[in-house]
Amino acid sequence: MHPVLLPLADAPPFLDILLGLVLIAAIALIIVYRQVIKRFTGEVRTELLKASWPWDPKEHGFKRYKELVDSTMVVVVAMLLLAGYISLCDFCLTTIVGALTHNGTFNR
């Protein structure tokens, strides 16, 4: 009994063979493309070091995330303003079209 495959304990044996083949193929791909993978991870690390993160690593506690919290609040306020504007436009257009077609929201 395979401890990793306990949910598949009653599965047919070809699943074990299939899983083994997939695992062997994955290991073979990693070995063949190890230089490409190494270069890719190096490039990712270089780019992540260039990034400007929204927190100050020198700060501690809640102050550390001040820029992140401020940016999040700007997004939330902008989203609420946009939702209000769209709702107002929808209400006005619904009322106008309803009045013109005599089938408005308030004429039921």
N, C-alpha and C positions, 0 to 999 in steps of 0.2 A: 504494500500500500504506500503510495506517495503522499507524504504529509502536505506537500504543496498543493496537490491535486485532490484533496479530500472532497470538494464539491463534485468532482468528476469521477468519484470512486466507482460508480456503476456504469461509467461510459465505456464504449467499446475500445479495444486495445489500439485501434488505428489512431485514436486521438493522442495516445502517448507517442506514437511514431511521428505523427504530424507535428506535435509540439517539439519533439527532438529535432526534427528537420528544420523547423522555423528557428529554433535556438542556434543550431549549427550555421544556418544561413546568416543570421544576425551577427554572429561572431566572425564569420568569414568576411562579411561586408565591413565590419569595424576594422579588421586586420588589413584588408585591401585599401580602404580609404582612410587609414589612420593619419596620413600626412594632411589630407584635405580637412579632416575633422580637427586636427591640431591647429592648422592655420585659421580655420573658421573660429574656433574658440579663442584664439589669440586676438583676432580682429574684433570679436565681440567684446572681449575684455578691454581692449584699447578704446573702443567707442564708449563703453560704459564709464571709463575713467574720464573721458572728455565731457560727459553729460553734467548738466547742472541739476543737482538734486534739490527738491523743495524742502530741505531741512538743513540746519546748521549742525555739523557733527560735533562742534565744540560745546554746544548748549546741552542742557539736561532737562528732562521732564517735558512739560507741555510747551515751554518756550521753544524747544527744539523744532516743533512742527508748526511754528507761527505762519510761515509763508504758505505751507500746505493748507492750513485751516483758512487763511485769508483767501486763497485762490478758490477753495471749495465754496466759501460763502459768496464770492462774486458769481460763480457759476449758478448757485442755487437762486440768488436774487435775480439774475438775468433770466433764468428759466421761469420763475414765477411771473416776472414782468411780461415775458413773451406769451406765456399761457393766458394771462389776463387780457393782453391785447388781442390775441386770436379769439378768445371767448367773446370779447366785446364786438369784434368785427362780425363774428358768426351770428350773434344775437341781432345786431343791426341789420345785416343782410337778410336774415330769416324774417324779421319783422317787415322789412321793405317788400320783399318778394311776396310774403303772405298778404300784405295790404294790397298789392297790385293784383294778386290772383284771387282775392277774397277767400283765402284758405289759410289764413295766418294762425299763429300760435294762440292768439287770444280770441279767435272767432269760432271756437269749437262749441 
